[in-house]
Amino acid sequence: MSTLLHAAFIRCALAFMAAVLFPAAAQAQAPWPSEAPEKWGLAIIDVETTGLDPGRHEMIDIGAIYTDLDGNELGRFFTRIMPPNPQRIDPAASAVNGYSEERWRALGAVNEAEAVAEFLAFHARVADGRRMVFTAYNAQFDHGFVSALLSRHGHRFDDHYTYFLLDIPSMAWGQGLKVLGNALLAGELGLPDETRDPLQHTGITGAEWNLSLYRALLGRLDRGPDPSAPVPGRATAPVSGSRRSPPPRLR
């Protein structure tokens, strides 16, 4: 009996530690997307920033499109943000996103606190109880900036999104498209590249482009793999000295 009680205590202790120390991981537990897809969604997000370092640079806009797991849109959000330290702008960043203090003021950019309040209100309304998976092209980059912004204003990323992140190049890689660059992946999927015009390049155009890639990848899954394509790591001819046929390709 003491052994059973000890085991039960350990299970309770581990559950408590998971809930307290790793709340996002606990939130992301059952039911999993494969079991209850209607309880999950994707937060497809793209941000523009004043540079590459979320510890020094800041967001200047955020675009978000929330969808179900099939890529059907639930709602979208976009706002421009006045960075607290515009003097830290990297010239390479402004060449991509067209940022300047004067232009941002003319376009009605809000301060960080307003942006966070508006974004979290959107998140609560559109997520509506779904477990949302943060999804982006370079998820580590966008996650770093969104997490830093929320933290500066008293919020935790893990309170709003699951522990897991999805990045689009990894999804493509798993389908055999071993490319990482934006234009290269778009070309593989038969899609135009994201706009390079700094006056048109924003977080919402990036989120729209990310969603188009995600839908194209889902379409490839629906069509199935090309049966004539070689499967990496599988033999395509009998081993020398063997009379056996080559192993079948995976489908």
C-alpha positions as a Markdown table, in Angstrom:
| # | Residue | x | y | z |
|---|---|---|---|---|
| 1 | Met | 0.0 | 0.0 | 0.0 |
| 2 | Ser | 2.8 | 2.4 | 0.9 |
| 3 | Thr | 4.3 | 1.9 | -2.6 |
| 4 | Leu | 0.9 | 2.8 | -4.2 |
| 5 | Leu | 0.6 | 5.9 | -2.1 |
| 6 | His | 4.1 | 6.9 | -2.9 |
| 7 | Ala | 3.4 | 6.5 | -6.6 |
| 8 | Ala | 0.2 | 8.5 | -6.3 |
| 9 | Phe | 2.1 | 11.2 | -4.4 |
| 10 | Ile | 4.7 | 11.4 | -7.1 |
| 11 | Arg | 2.1 | 11.8 | -9.9 |
| 12 | Cys | 0.3 | 14.5 | -7.9 |
| 13 | Ala | 3.6 | 16.3 | -7.3 |
| 14 | Leu | 4.6 | 16.1 | -11.0 |
| 15 | Ala | 1.2 | 17.4 | -12.0 |
| 16 | Phe | 1.5 | 20.3 | -9.6 |
| 17 | Met | 5.0 | 21.2 | -10.8 |
| 18 | Ala | 3.9 | 21.1 | -14.4 |
| 19 | Ala | 1.0 | 23.4 | -13.7 |
| 20 | Val | 3.0 | 25.8 | -11.5 |
| 21 | Leu | 6.4 | 25.8 | -13.2 |
| 22 | Phe | 5.3 | 25.1 | -16.7 |
| 23 | Pro | 1.8 | 26.6 | -17.0 |
| 24 | Ala | 1.9 | 26.8 | -20.8 |
| 25 | Ala | 3.0 | 23.2 | -21.2 |
| 26 | Ala | 0.2 | 22.2 | -18.9 |
| 27 | Gln | -2.3 | 24.3 | -20.8 |
| 28 | Ala | -1.2 | 22.6 | -24.1 |
| 29 | Gln | -2.0 | 19.1 | -22.8 |
| 30 | Ala | -5.1 | 17.0 | -23.7 |
| 31 | Pro | -7.2 | 17.2 | -25.6 |
| 32 | Trp | -4.5 | 17.5 | -28.3 |
| 33 | Pro | -5.2 | 19.0 | -31.8 |
| 34 | Ser | -5.6 | 15.5 | -33.3 |
| 35 | Glu | -8.3 | 14.7 | -30.6 |
| 36 | Ala | -10.2 | 18.0 | -30.6 |
| 37 | Pro | -9.1 | 20.3 | -33.4 |
| 38 | Glu | -12.0 | 22.7 | -32.8 |
| 39 | Lys | -10.4 | 23.6 | -29.5 |
| 40 | Trp | -7.2 | 24.8 | -31.2 |
| 41 | Gly | -6.2 | 27.6 | -33.5 |
| 42 | Leu | -3.2 | 29.2 | -35.1 |
| 43 | Ala | -2.0 | 32.7 | -34.4 |
| 44 | Ile | -0.3 | 33.6 | -37.6 |
| 45 | Ile | 1.9 | 36.6 | -36.8 |
| 46 | Asp | 4.4 | 38.8 | -38.4 |
| 47 | Val | 6.1 | 41.8 | -36.8 |
| 48 | Glu | 8.3 | 44.7 | -38.1 |
| 49 | Thr | 11.0 | 46.0 | -35.8 |
| 50 | Thr | 13.8 | 48.5 | -35.4 |
| 51 | Gly | 16.4 | 45.8 | -35.6 |
| 52 | Leu | 17.2 | 42.1 | -34.9 |
| 53 | Asp | 17.7 | 42.1 | -31.1 |
| 54 | Pro | 14.5 | 41.9 | -28.9 |
| 55 | Gly | 16.6 | 43.0 | -25.9 |
| 56 | Arg | 17.6 | 46.3 | -27.6 |
| 57 | His | 15.3 | 46.9 | -30.5 |
| 58 | Glu | 11.5 | 47.3 | -30.5 |
| 59 | Met | 8.4 | 46.5 | -32.6 |
| 60 | Ile | 7.1 | 49.1 | -34.9 |
| 61 | Asp | 4.0 | 47.1 | -36.0 |
| 62 | Ile | 2.3 | 43.8 | -35.6 |
| 63 | Gly | 0.0 | 41.9 | -37.9 |
| 64 | Ala | -2.0 | 38.9 | -36.8 |
| 65 | Ile | -4.4 | 36.5 | -38.6 |
| 66 | Tyr | -6.1 | 33.9 | -36.3 |
| 67 | Thr | -7.3 | 30.8 | -38.0 |
| 68 | Asp | -8.6 | 27.3 | -37.3 |
| 69 | Leu | -6.3 | 24.4 | -38.0 |
| 70 | Asp | -7.5 | 24.3 | -41.6 |
| 71 | Gly | -6.4 | 27.8 | -42.2 |
| 72 | Asn | -9.9 | 29.3 | -42.2 |
| 73 | Glu | -9.7 | 32.9 | -40.9 |
| 74 | Leu | -11.3 | 33.8 | -37.6 |
| 75 | Gly | -10.1 | 37.4 | -37.4 |
| 76 | Arg | -7.2 | 39.7 | -38.0 |
| 77 | Phe | -5.4 | 42.6 | -36.3 |
| 78 | Phe | -2.9 | 45.2 | -37.3 |
| 79 | Thr | -1.5 | 48.3 | -35.6 |
| 80 | Arg | 1.6 | 50.5 | -36.0 |
| 81 | Ile | 3.6 | 51.2 | -32.8 |
| 82 | Met | 5.7 | 54.1 | -31.8 |
| 83 | Pro | 8.9 | 52.6 | -30.4 |
| 84 | Pro | 10.1 | 54.1 | -27.1 |
| 85 | Asn | 13.7 | 54.3 | -28.4 |
| 86 | Pro | 13.5 | 55.3 | -32.1 |
| 87 | Gln | 17.2 | 56.4 | -32.0 |
| 88 | Arg | 18.1 | 52.7 | -31.9 |
| 89 | Ile | 16.7 | 52.0 | -35.4 |
| 90 | Asp | 19.0 | 49.9 | -37.6 |
| 91 | Pro | 19.2 | 51.5 | -41.1 |
| 92 | Ala | 18.9 | 48.0 | -42.6 |
| 93 | Ala | 15.6 | 47.6 | -40.7 |
| 94 | Ser | 14.1 | 50.9 | -41.9 |
| 95 | Ala | 15.2 | 50.0 | -45.5 |
| 96 | Val | 12.9 | 46.9 | -45.2 |
| 97 | Asn | 9.9 | 48.4 | -43.4 |
| 98 | Gly | 10.0 | 52.1 | -44.3 |
| 99 | Tyr | 10.0 | 53.3 | -40.7 |
| 100 | Ser | 10.6 | 56.9 | -39.7 |
| 101 | Glu | 9.2 | 58.8 | -36.7 |
| 102 | Glu | 7.5 | 61.4 | -39.0 |
| 103 | Arg | 5.8 | 58.7 | -41.2 |
| 104 | Trp | 4.7 | 56.7 | -38.2 |
| 105 | Arg | 3.1 | 59.7 | -36.5 |
| 106 | Ala | 1.3 | 60.6 | -39.8 |
| 107 | Leu | 0.0 | 57.0 | -40.1 |
| 108 | Gly | -1.5 | 57.1 | -36.6 |
| 109 | Ala | 0.9 | 54.8 | -34.7 |
| 110 | Val | 0.0 | 54.2 | -31.1 |
| 111 | Asn | 2.3 | 53.8 | -28.1 |
| 112 | Glu | 3.3 | 50.4 | -26.8 |
| 113 | Ala | 0.8 | 50.3 | -23.9 |
| 114 | Glu | -2.1 | 51.1 | -26.3 |
| 115 | Ala | -0.9 | 48.5 | -28.8 |
| 116 | Val | -0.7 | 45.8 | -26.1 |
| 117 | Ala | -4.2 | 46.6 | -24.7 |
| 118 | Glu | -5.7 | 46.5 | -28.2 |
| 119 | Phe | -3.9 | 43.3 | -29.2 |
| 120 | Leu | -4.8 | 41.4 | -26.1 |
| 121 | Ala | -8.4 | 42.5 | -26.4 |
| 122 | Phe | -8.4 | 41.1 | -30.0 |
| 123 | His | -6.7 | 37.9 | -28.8 |
| 124 | Ala | -9.3 | 37.3 | -26.1 |
| 125 | Arg | -12.2 | 38.0 | -28.4 |
| 126 | Val | -11.1 | 35.9 | -31.4 |
| 127 | Ala | -9.3 | 33.1 | -29.6 |
| 128 | Asp | -12.5 | 32.7 | -27.6 |
| 129 | Gly | -11.2 | 29.8 | -25.4 |
| 130 | Arg | -9.2 | 28.1 | -28.2 |
| 131 | Arg | -5.6 | 27.1 | -27.4 |
| 132 | Met | -3.7 | 29.3 | -29.8 |
| 133 | Val | -0.4 | 28.1 | -31.3 |
| 134 | Phe | 2.0 | 31.0 | -32.2 |
| 135 | Thr | 2.9 | 30.5 | -35.9 |
| 136 | Ala | 5.3 | 32.6 | -38.0 |
| 137 | Tyr | 7.8 | 32.3 | -40.8 |
| 138 | Asn | 10.8 | 32.7 | -38.4 |
| 139 | Ala | 8.9 | 31.9 | -35.2 |
| 140 | Gln | 11.9 | 32.5 | -33.0 |
| 141 | Phe | 12.3 | 36.1 | -34.2 |
| 142 | Asp | 8.6 | 37.1 | -33.9 |
| 143 | His | 8.2 | 35.2 | -30.6 |
| 144 | Gly | 11.2 | 37.0 | -29.1 |
| 145 | Phe | 9.7 | 40.5 | -29.9 |
| 146 | Val | 6.1 | 39.7 | -29.0 |
| 147 | Ser | 7.3 | 38.2 | -25.7 |
| 148 | Ala | 9.5 | 41.2 | -24.9 |
| 149 | Leu | 6.7 | 43.6 | -25.7 |
| 150 | Leu | 4.2 | 41.8 | -23.5 |
| 151 | Ser | 6.8 | 41.5 | -20.7 |
| 152 | Arg | 7.5 | 45.2 | -20.7 |
| 153 | His | 3.8 | 45.8 | -20.0 |
| 154 | Gly | 3.2 | 43.3 | -17.3 |
| 155 | His | 2.0 | 40.3 | -19.4 |
| 156 | Arg | 3.4 | 36.8 | -20.0 |
| 157 | Phe | 3.5 | 35.3 | -23.5 |
| 158 | Asp | 2.8 | 31.9 | -22.0 |
| 159 | Asp | -0.5 | 33.1 | -20.5 |
| 160 | His | -1.9 | 33.6 | -24.0 |
| 161 | Tyr | -0.2 | 31.0 | -26.3 |
| 162 | Thr | 0.7 | 27.4 | -25.9 |
| 163 | Tyr | 4.2 | 26.2 | -25.1 |
| 164 | Phe | 4.7 | 25.1 | -28.7 |
| 165 | Leu | 5.7 | 27.3 | -31.7 |
| 166 | Leu | 5.2 | 26.5 | -35.4 |
| 167 | Asp | 7.5 | 27.9 | -38.0 |
| 168 | Ile | 6.6 | 27.6 | -41.7 |
| 169 | Pro | 10.0 | 26.6 | -43.1 |
| 170 | Ser | 10.0 | 23.6 | -40.7 |
| 171 | Met | 6.5 | 22.5 | -42.0 |
| 172 | Ala | 7.8 | 22.8 | -45.6 |
| 173 | Trp | 11.0 | 20.9 | -44.6 |
| 174 | Gly | 8.9 | 18.0 | -43.3 |
| 175 | Gln | 7.3 | 17.8 | -46.8 |
| 176 | Gly | 10.6 | 17.6 | -48.5 |
| 177 | Leu | 11.0 | 21.2 | -49.4 |
| 178 | Lys | 14.4 | 21.8 | -47.9 |
| 179 | Val | 14.6 | 25.6 | -48.5 |
| 180 | Leu | 14.7 | 28.3 | -45.9 |
| 181 | Gly | 14.6 | 31.6 | -47.8 |
| 182 | Asn | 11.3 | 33.4 | -48.3 |
| 183 | Ala | 11.5 | 33.7 | -52.1 |
| 184 | Leu | 12.7 | 30.2 | -52.5 |
| 185 | Leu | 9.9 | 28.6 | -50.6 |
| 186 | Ala | 7.3 | 30.8 | -52.3 |
| 187 | Gly | 8.7 | 29.7 | -55.6 |
| 188 | Glu | 8.5 | 26.0 | -54.6 |
| 189 | Leu | 4.9 | 26.5 | -53.8 |
| 190 | Gly | 4.1 | 28.5 | -56.9 |
| 191 | Leu | 3.4 | 31.7 | -55.0 |
| 192 | Pro | 4.7 | 35.2 | -55.4 |
| 193 | Asp | 7.3 | 36.4 | -52.9 |
| 194 | Glu | 6.3 | 38.8 | -50.1 |
| 195 | Thr | 6.4 | 42.4 | -51.2 |
| 196 | Arg | 9.8 | 44.0 | -51.0 |
| 197 | Asp | 8.5 | 47.6 | -51.2 |
| 198 | Pro | 9.3 | 49.2 | -47.8 |
| 199 | Leu | 6.2 | 51.4 | -48.1 |
| 200 | Gln | 3.9 | 48.4 | -48.5 |
| 201 | His | 5.8 | 45.9 | -46.3 |
| 202 | Thr | 4.0 | 45.6 | -43.0 |
| 203 | Gly | 3.2 | 43.0 | -40.3 |
| 204 | Ile | -0.2 | 42.4 | -41.9 |
| 205 | Thr | 1.1 | 41.8 | -45.4 |
| 206 | Gly | 3.6 | 39.4 | -43.8 |
| 207 | Ala | 0.8 | 37.6 | -41.9 |
| 208 | Glu | -1.2 | 37.3 | -45.1 |
| 209 | Trp | 1.7 | 35.9 | -46.9 |
| 210 | Asn | 2.4 | 33.4 | -44.1 |
| 211 | Leu | -1.2 | 32.3 | -44.3 |
| 212 | Ser | -0.9 | 31.8 | -48.0 |
| 213 | Leu | 2.1 | 29.6 | -47.5 |
| 214 | Tyr | 0.4 | 27.6 | -44.8 |
| 215 | Arg | -2.6 | 27.0 | -47.0 |
| 216 | Ala | -0.4 | 25.9 | -49.9 |
| 217 | Leu | 1.4 | 23.4 | -47.7 |
| 218 | Leu | -2.0 | 22.0 | -46.6 |
| 219 | Gly | -2.9 | 21.7 | -50.2 |
| 220 | Arg | 0.2 | 19.6 | -50.9 |
| 221 | Leu | -0.8 | 17.3 | -48.1 |
| 222 | Asp | -4.3 | 16.9 | -49.6 |
| 223 | Arg | -2.9 | 16.1 | -53.0 |
| 224 | Gly | -0.4 | 13.6 | -51.6 |
| 225 | Pro | 3.3 | 13.1 | -52.5 |
| 226 | Asp | 4.4 | 12.7 | -56.1 |
| 227 | Pro | 4.7 | 8.9 | -56.5 |
| 228 | Ser | 7.6 | 9.4 | -59.0 |
| 229 | Ala | 9.7 | 11.4 | -56.5 |
| 230 | Pro | 12.5 | 9.6 | -54.7 |
| 231 | Val | 12.2 | 9.1 | -51.0 |
| 232 | Pro | 15.3 | 10.3 | -49.1 |
| 233 | Gly | 17.0 | 7.4 | -47.3 |
| 234 | Arg | 15.2 | 4.6 | -49.0 |
| 235 | Ala | 16.8 | 2.2 | -51.5 |
| 236 | Thr | 15.5 | 2.4 | -55.1 |
| 237 | Ala | 17.1 | -0.8 | -56.3 |
| 238 | Pro | 17.8 | -4.2 | -54.9 |
| 239 | Val | 20.8 | -4.6 | -52.7 |
| 240 | Ser | 23.7 | -6.2 | -54.6 |
| 241 | Gly | 23.4 | -10.0 | -54.2 |
| 242 | Ser | 19.8 | -9.9 | -53.1 |
| 243 | Arg | 16.8 | -11.2 | -55.1 |
| 244 | Arg | 14.3 | -9.2 | -53.1 |
| 245 | Ser | 12.5 | -6.2 | -54.7 |
| 246 | Pro | 13.3 | -2.8 | -53.5 |
| 247 | Pro | 11.3 | -1.7 | -50.5 |
| 248 | Pro | 8.1 | 0.2 | -51.3 |
| 249 | Arg | 8.1 | 4.0 | -51.0 |
| 250 | Leu | 6.4 | 5.6 | -48.1 |
| 251 | Arg | 3.1 | 7.2 | -48.8 |
